[in-house]
Amino acid sequence: MANQGAKKRKEENARHMANLRRIIIACNVIYVLVRMVVFHSSFTWKHWIGLILTSVAYLFPYQQLARMAQPAYADDGELFDGGFDMNTGGVCGYLHDVIYITSFVQVMSIISEKFWYTYLVQPSCHSKPQFRSILSSHPGQLESPLAKQASIDRDTQLTIQPLGTTHLAGNHQGHQKTLTDTGIWSI
């Protein structure tokens, strides 16, 4: 009963990887049939390079996701871990984005070569959070007024004193506020 979660994760990962495989195969089949067969008169060496590039763009993320999804077994052959959760963000989400954007670019490049510019969207979308984290590592760089107020509020949390008075924990600008039993604030 303890391995039910690992078995469920293993099955989910197997289904997920099968769906990704179907998407990749379907996009390649559509591209080859439509671009090479239907529009064969306009098919050039650039399209061969595009097919190779999209195949490579599928290959590396899919292999990495397949390694992440592999279950782990104990020495006695019992299922130990069902693999990585494919619904998480971070690297896993980025690899999924590469596969989905590649499938979009591959199918849409049948219509126009300008869809190859879509690949420029992905690095810009994923570089914004890294850029913000770099800037936010320097104090006061990206701190909004709400964030400043939240840090002030954290510094001035209420603490209960044993004699029935409530003191604010922070001592901002040399003042200490006290709420007495009568409900009047004194400084």
Backbone as CSV, one residue per row, in Angstrom:
resi,resn,N_x,N_y,N_z,CA_x,CA_y,CA_z,C_x,C_y,C_z
1,MET,0.815,-1.186,0.000,0.000,0.000,0.000,0.866,1.259,0.000
2,ALA,2.078,1.146,0.477,2.949,2.313,0.579,3.433,2.773,-0.788
3,ASN,3.428,1.907,-1.779,3.944,2.264,-3.103,2.849,2.690,-4.071
4,GLN,1.639,2.922,-3.591,0.550,3.306,-4.484,0.839,4.637,-5.174
5,GLY,1.421,5.585,-4.434,1.764,6.877,-5.022,2.828,6.741,-6.092
6,ALA,3.818,5.892,-5.848,4.880,5.671,-6.830,4.329,4.975,-8.070
7,LYS,3.423,4.015,-7.882,2.814,3.327,-9.036,1.970,4.291,-9.855
8,LYS,1.231,5.140,-9.175,0.390,6.123,-9.867,1.260,7.102,-10.657
9,ARG,2.347,7.571,-10.052,3.252,8.498,-10.739,3.895,7.834,-11.953
10,LYS,4.262,6.559,-11.815,4.856,5.814,-12.933,3.874,5.732,-14.097
11,GLU,2.612,5.420,-13.797,1.593,5.330,-14.851,1.322,6.684,-15.489
12,GLU,1.254,7.739,-14.663,1.047,9.091,-15.191,2.199,9.505,-16.102
13,ASN,3.415,9.214,-15.679,4.576,9.568,-16.493,4.594,8.796,-17.810
14,ALA,4.205,7.525,-17.758,4.162,6.730,-18.991,3.127,7.301,-19.956
15,ARG,1.954,7.676,-19.429,0.923,8.299,-20.278,1.395,9.633,-20.830
16,HIS,2.025,10.416,-19.996,2.504,11.738,-20.402,3.556,11.635,-21.505
17,MET,4.499,10.725,-21.334,5.554,10.559,-22.346,4.965,10.006,-23.645
18,ALA,3.955,9.146,-23.547,3.295,8.637,-24.756,2.577,9.771,-25.492
19,ASN,1.950,10.681,-24.762,1.295,11.825,-25.390,2.309,12.742,-26.070
20,LEU,3.428,12.991,-25.411,4.474,13.810,-26.042,4.995,13.142,-27.315
21,ARG,5.180,11.831,-27.250,5.646,11.082,-28.422,4.646,11.199,-29.572
22,ARG,3.350,11.099,-29.257,2.315,11.238,-30.290,2.326,12.626,-30.914
23,ILE,2.507,13.654,-30.101,2.563,15.026,-30.620,3.734,15.177,-31.573
24,ILE,4.902,14.687,-31.175,6.102,14.809,-32.006,5.928,14.056,-33.319
25,ILE,5.429,12.828,-33.251,5.235,12.027,-34.469,4.191,12.676,-35.375
26,ALA,3.095,13.153,-34.804,2.035,13.778,-35.609,2.548,15.023,-36.325
27,CYS,3.309,15.851,-35.627,3.837,17.066,-36.254,4.822,16.729,-37.373
28,ASN,5.664,15.736,-37.155,6.603,15.331,-38.207,5.872,14.751,-39.414
29,VAL,4.858,13.938,-39.179,4.096,13.352,-40.286,3.357,14.440,-41.065
30,ILE,2.738,15.356,-40.355,2.041,16.461,-41.031,3.025,17.266,-41.872
31,TYR,4.182,17.585,-41.295,5.167,18.380,-42.024,5.639,17.647,-43.285
32,VAL,5.996,16.387,-43.128,6.514,15.632,-44.273,5.433,15.471,-45.339
33,LEU,4.220,15.102,-44.951,3.161,14.893,-45.939,2.771,16.189,-46.660
34,VAL,2.540,17.226,-45.889,2.065,18.460,-46.506,3.191,19.202,-47.220
35,ARG,4.312,19.391,-46.536,5.382,20.205,-47.117,6.120,19.472,-48.235
36,MET,6.418,18.207,-48.031,7.214,17.477,-49.026,6.356,16.877,-50.146
37,VAL,5.138,16.496,-49.832,4.311,15.833,-50.838,3.393,16.839,-51.544
38,VAL,2.621,17.588,-50.774,1.663,18.506,-51.373,2.363,19.717,-51.999
39,PHE,3.263,20.339,-51.238,3.977,21.519,-51.743,5.382,21.148,-52.215
40,HIS,5.535,20.038,-52.888,6.866,19.550,-53.284,7.575,20.492,-54.248
41,SER,6.832,21.279,-55.010,7.478,22.171,-55.973,8.218,23.315,-55.288
42,SER,7.795,23.699,-54.095,8.466,24.789,-53.380,9.395,24.281,-52.282
43,PHE,9.609,22.998,-52.216,10.467,22.406,-51.183,11.934,22.590,-51.576
44,THR,12.716,23.245,-50.715,14.121,23.529,-51.015,15.021,22.930,-49.944
45,TRP,16.301,23.175,-50.069,17.280,22.680,-49.099,17.059,23.332,-47.734
46,LYS,16.497,24.549,-47.693,16.217,25.214,-46.423,15.185,24.424,-45.613
47,HIS,14.258,23.808,-46.308,13.246,23.011,-45.614,13.845,21.742,-45.029
48,TRP,14.841,21.171,-45.706,15.545,20.015,-45.141,16.253,20.424,-43.849
49,ILE,16.898,21.581,-43.875,17.581,22.065,-42.671,16.570,22.316,-41.563
50,GLY,15.415,22.884,-41.918,14.357,23.105,-40.930,13.867,21.808,-40.317
51,LEU,13.709,20.781,-41.138,13.276,19.482,-40.631,14.319,18.887,-39.687
52,ILE,15.580,19.029,-40.043,16.655,18.513,-39.180,16.706,19.297,-37.865
53,LEU,16.596,20.630,-37.945,16.636,21.449,-36.727,15.470,21.143,-35.789
54,THR,14.278,20.993,-36.350,13.144,20.679,-35.478,13.261,19.275,-34.892
55,SER,13.830,18.348,-35.654,14.032,16.997,-35.123,15.011,17.017,-33.954
56,VAL,16.068,17.810,-34.078,17.033,17.940,-32.972,16.390,18.664,-31.794
57,ALA,15.568,19.675,-32.103,14.892,20.415,-31.033,13.884,19.539,-30.291
58,TYR,13.372,18.512,-30.938,12.513,17.544,-30.252,13.346,16.537,-29.461
59,LEU,14.438,16.102,-30.048,15.211,14.988,-29.509,15.757,15.264,-28.117
60,PHE,16.476,16.357,-27.936,17.128,16.613,-26.656,16.149,16.827,-25.503
61,PRO,15.115,17.668,-25.650,14.168,17.798,-24.533,13.404,16.503,-24.238
62,TYR,13.047,15.770,-25.278,12.312,14.521,-25.057,13.183,13.514,-24.302
63,GLN,14.451,13.398,-24.683,15.343,12.475,-23.980,15.508,12.875,-22.516
64,GLN,15.644,14.172,-22.263,15.801,14.630,-20.883,14.538,14.355,-20.070
65,LEU,13.380,14.614,-20.661,12.123,14.324,-19.956,11.947,12.833,-19.724
66,ALA,12.360,12.011,-20.695,12.259,10.555,-20.527,13.140,10.084,-19.377
67,ARG,14.331,10.671,-19.244,15.205,10.313,-18.119,14.597,10.746,-16.795
68,MET,13.949,11.906,-16.791,13.337,12.396,-15.558,12.134,11.527,-15.161
69,ALA,11.432,10.995,-16.142,10.214,10.221,-15.881,10.495,8.768,-15.509
70,GLN,11.731,8.306,-15.635,12.031,6.906,-15.350,11.834,6.599,-13.868
71,PRO,11.169,5.498,-13.577,10.997,5.112,-12.179,12.286,4.513,-11.618
72,ALA,12.397,4.535,-10.300,13.545,3.950,-9.614,13.073,2.713,-8.854
73,TYR,13.887,1.679,-8.894,13.553,0.416,-8.231,14.569,0.125,-7.139
74,ALA,14.107,-0.505,-6.071,14.980,-0.917,-4.979,15.784,-2.141,-5.419
75,ASP,16.731,-2.563,-4.603,17.583,-3.707,-4.924,16.790,-4.999,-5.110
76,ASP,15.687,-5.115,-4.391,14.874,-6.324,-4.507,13.879,-6.260,-5.668
77,GLY,13.909,-5.214,-6.482,13.043,-5.089,-7.650,11.728,-4.393,-7.377
78,GLU,11.518,-3.967,-6.141,10.288,-3.277,-5.785,10.375,-1.814,-6.227
79,LEU,9.254,-1.274,-6.688,9.198,0.110,-7.138,9.470,1.040,-5.966
80,PHE,10.498,1.865,-6.102,10.920,2.770,-5.044,10.393,4.181,-5.285
81,ASP,10.516,4.643,-6.522,10.094,5.996,-6.889,9.481,5.946,-8.282
82,GLY,8.374,6.641,-8.467,7.676,6.624,-9.750,8.242,7.565,-10.789
83,GLY,9.277,8.299,-10.470,9.856,9.264,-11.397,9.477,10.681,-11.016
84,PHE,9.998,11.619,-11.773,9.789,13.035,-11.524,8.363,13.431,-11.894
85,ASP,7.803,14.371,-11.162,6.467,14.874,-11.470,6.559,15.775,-12.700
86,MET,5.918,15.347,-13.786,6.007,16.073,-15.061,5.172,17.340,-15.087
87,ASN,4.380,17.605,-14.059,3.531,18.793,-14.028,4.180,19.971,-13.322
88,THR,5.415,19.829,-12.908,6.080,20.914,-12.209,6.697,21.884,-13.206
89,GLY,7.054,23.032,-12.723,7.689,24.051,-13.557,9.193,23.867,-13.574
90,GLY,9.896,24.945,-13.705,11.346,24.904,-13.734,11.865,24.292,-15.013
91,VAL,12.858,23.443,-14.902,13.481,22.820,-16.073,12.472,21.952,-16.816
92,CYS,11.652,21.247,-16.076,10.645,20.386,-16.706,9.681,21.214,-17.545
93,GLY,9.228,22.320,-17.016,8.341,23.207,-17.766,9.020,23.802,-18.986
94,TYR,10.282,24.156,-18.831,11.033,24.713,-19.960,11.183,23.684,-21.078
95,LEU,11.471,22.439,-20.721,11.605,21.383,-21.731,10.280,21.139,-22.449
96,HIS,9.192,21.205,-21.718,7.875,21.075,-22.357,7.636,22.240,-23.316
97,ASP,8.011,23.435,-22.894,7.847,24.603,-23.765,8.632,24.443,-25.059
98,VAL,9.839,23.911,-24.973,10.646,23.703,-26.181,9.920,22.748,-27.131
99,ILE,9.372,21.672,-26.599,8.666,20.702,-27.440,7.413,21.324,-28.052
100,TYR,6.623,22.033,-27.265,5.384,22.614,-27.775,5.655,23.724,-28.796
101,ILE,6.627,24.569,-28.519,6.948,25.636,-29.471,7.523,25.051,-30.745
102,THR,8.335,24.015,-30.637,8.889,23.366,-31.825,7.787,22.755,-32.672
103,SER,6.812,22.125,-32.030,5.705,21.549,-32.806,4.906,22.644,-33.498
104,PHE,4.682,23.749,-32.818,3.979,24.873,-33.435,4.763,25.422,-34.626
105,VAL,6.052,25.648,-34.426,6.889,26.196,-35.498,6.938,25.241,-36.680
106,GLN,7.086,23.966,-36.414,7.195,22.999,-37.499,5.924,22.952,-38.346
107,VAL,4.777,22.892,-37.708,3.528,22.808,-38.461,3.215,24.141,-39.148
108,MET,3.428,25.244,-38.463,3.102,26.540,-39.046,4.091,26.982,-40.118
109,SER,5.303,26.423,-40.098,6.258,26.789,-41.143,5.847,26.229,-42.498
110,ILE,4.855,25.380,-42.522,4.278,24.925,-43.785,3.610,26.111,-44.481
111,ILE,2.967,26.950,-43.695,2.258,28.107,-44.234,3.232,29.220,-44.617
112,SER,4.141,29.546,-43.694,5.073,30.645,-43.935,6.354,30.410,-43.143
113,GLU,7.476,30.788,-43.740,8.767,30.651,-43.056,8.916,31.668,-41.932
114,LYS,8.070,32.661,-41.894,8.143,33.690,-40.849,7.811,33.121,-39.464
115,PHE,7.187,31.975,-39.417,6.873,31.363,-38.120,8.135,30.896,-37.396
116,TRP,9.264,30.830,-38.095,10.519,30.473,-37.431,10.916,31.534,-36.412
117,TYR,10.415,32.747,-36.576,10.703,33.806,-35.602,10.068,33.519,-34.243
118,THR,9.147,32.592,-34.193,8.518,32.221,-32.923,9.558,31.678,-31.940
119,TYR,10.625,31.103,-32.450,11.682,30.611,-31.559,12.314,31.732,-30.750
120,LEU,12.200,32.959,-31.194,12.753,34.079,-30.441,11.915,34.409,-29.209
121,VAL,10.668,33.964,-29.194,9.780,34.240,-28.074,10.205,33.458,-26.841
122,GLN,10.596,32.238,-27.025,10.895,31.364,-25.890,12.035,31.882,-25.014
123,PRO,13.199,32.226,-25.560,14.239,32.737,-24.659,13.836,34.034,-23.962
124,SER,13.075,34.874,-24.638,12.680,36.126,-24.006,11.687,35.886,-22.870
125,CYS,10.811,34.915,-23.012,9.858,34.611,-21.941,10.547,34.024,-20.722
126,HIS,11.548,33.207,-20.956,12.214,32.543,-19.834,13.359,33.366,-19.272
127,SER,13.781,34.401,-19.978,14.874,35.216,-19.448,14.362,36.301,-18.523
128,LYS,13.102,36.689,-18.626,12.559,37.735,-17.766,12.615,37.356,-16.287
129,PRO,12.180,36.150,-15.887,12.285,35.815,-14.454,13.736,35.774,-13.959
130,GLN,14.661,35.279,-14.794,16.060,35.260,-14.373,16.590,36.677,-14.234
131,PHE,16.212,37.564,-15.162,16.663,38.949,-15.105,16.129,39.628,-13.852
132,ARG,14.864,39.374,-13.526,14.276,39.962,-12.322,14.958,39.427,-11.061
133,SER,15.304,38.133,-11.059,15.946,37.583,-9.867,17.355,38.127,-9.692
134,ILE,18.033,38.410,-10.801,19.370,39.003,-10.713,19.273,40.411,-10.142
135,LEU,18.318,41.191,-10.663,18.162,42.553,-10.177,17.660,42.597,-8.746
136,SER,16.777,41.664,-8.380,16.226,41.693,-7.031,17.235,41.226,-5.991
137,SER,18.342,40.650,-6.419,19.363,40.254,-5.458,20.103,41.466,-4.913
138,HIS,19.966,42.615,-5.571,20.552,43.862,-5.076,19.474,44.629,-4.327
139,PRO,19.725,44.990,-3.074,18.686,45.603,-2.248,18.120,46.883,-2.857
140,GLY,16.797,46.986,-2.839,16.129,48.197,-3.278,16.033,48.371,-4.775
141,GLN,16.530,47.451,-5.552,16.575,47.603,-7.007,15.193,47.504,-7.627
142,LEU,14.457,46.451,-7.306,13.136,46.251,-7.896,12.028,46.271,-6.845
143,GLU,12.293,46.810,-5.692,11.329,46.723,-4.611,10.208,47.732,-4.830
144,SER,9.013,47.223,-4.943,7.843,48.061,-5.165,7.396,48.660,-3.834
145,PRO,6.543,49.678,-3.879,6.040,50.249,-2.630,5.296,49.221,-1.777
146,LEU,4.571,48.278,-2.422,3.874,47.242,-1.650,4.861,46.309,-0.966
147,ALA,5.960,45.977,-1.656,6.964,45.112,-1.047,7.647,45.818,0.116
148,LYS,7.892,47.113,-0.033,8.495,47.874,1.067,7.558,47.897,2.267
149,GLN,6.243,48.103,2.020,5.272,48.118,3.102,5.197,46.757,3.781
150,ALA,5.296,45.666,2.989,5.256,44.324,3.569,6.464,44.091,4.464
151,SER,7.626,44.604,4.072,8.801,44.424,4.925,8.676,45.249,6.197
152,ILE,8.052,46.429,6.116,7.823,47.235,7.311,6.835,46.520,8.220
153,ASP,5.771,45.947,7.638,4.788,45.220,8.425,5.397,44.009,9.118
154,ARG,6.332,43.337,8.442,7.012,42.200,9.067,7.852,42.661,10.242
155,ASP,8.443,43.854,10.123,9.283,44.356,11.208,8.464,44.809,12.409
156,THR,7.208,45.144,12.186,6.383,45.673,13.276,5.269,44.714,13.652
157,GLN,5.572,43.452,13.792,4.562,42.472,14.194,4.214,42.671,15.667
158,LEU,2.968,42.363,15.987,2.497,42.530,17.359,3.013,41.399,18.243
159,THR,3.405,41.762,19.450,3.759,40.762,20.452,2.938,41.044,21.707
160,ILE,2.463,40.005,22.357,1.633,40.143,23.556,2.546,40.121,24.772
161,GLN,2.379,41.128,25.619,3.152,41.228,26.846,2.319,40.668,28.002
162,PRO,2.951,40.153,29.051,2.202,39.499,30.128,1.315,40.429,30.955
163,LEU,1.523,41.736,30.956,0.762,42.631,31.818,-0.493,43.178,31.149
164,GLY,-0.880,42.621,30.011,-2.117,43.063,29.386,-1.915,44.144,28.340
165,THR,-0.694,44.567,28.118,-0.451,45.564,27.084,0.119,44.872,25.866
166,THR,-0.104,45.479,24.770,0.393,44.932,23.520,1.431,45.891,22.965
167,HIS,2.621,45.394,22.695,3.690,46.225,22.144,3.960,45.814,20.713
168,LEU,4.284,46.786,19.896,4.740,46.482,18.551,6.201,46.080,18.637
169,ALA,6.557,45.006,17.968,7.902,44.456,18.092,8.949,45.372,17.474
170,GLY,8.636,46.024,16.390,9.626,46.869,15.721,9.769,48.200,16.422
171,ASN,10.864,48.842,16.237,11.116,50.140,16.817,11.561,51.053,15.683
172,HIS,10.623,51.344,14.764,10.951,52.157,13.596,11.105,53.614,13.997
173,GLN,12.138,54.224,13.539,12.422,55.644,13.706,12.423,56.045,15.170
174,GLY,12.841,55.178,16.046,13.004,55.502,17.452,11.724,55.532,18.257
175,HIS,10.582,55.154,17.695,9.308,55.174,18.414,8.881,53.754,18.738
176,GLN,8.272,53.603,19.886,7.674,52.322,20.231,6.233,52.591,20.614
177,LYS,5.326,51.967,19.916,3.907,52.190,20.167,3.392,51.151,21.145
178,THR,2.491,51.573,21.990,1.912,50.679,22.981,0.398,50.823,22.937
179,LEU,-0.286,49.681,22.896,-1.743,49.657,22.977,-2.089,49.210,24.384
180,THR,-2.703,50.100,25.133,-3.046,49.768,26.517,-4.381,49.046,26.550
181,ASP,-4.788,48.648,27.758,-6.054,47.941,27.917,-7.242,48.802,27.521
182,THR,-7.083,50.099,27.530,-8.203,50.990,27.204,-8.355,51.131,25.695
183,GLY,-7.417,50.661,24.909,-7.502,50.742,23.462,-6.917,52.014,22.905
184,ILE,-6.214,52.799,23.717,-5.604,54.041,23.254,-4.132,53.792,22.955
185,TRP,-3.694,54.275,21.812,-2.299,54.116,21.423,-1.466,55.201,22.101
186,SER,-0.364,54.829,22.653,0.559,55.820,23.217,1.932,55.593,22.623
187,ILE,2.631,56.668,22.440,3.984,56.588,21.836,5.019,56.900,22.870
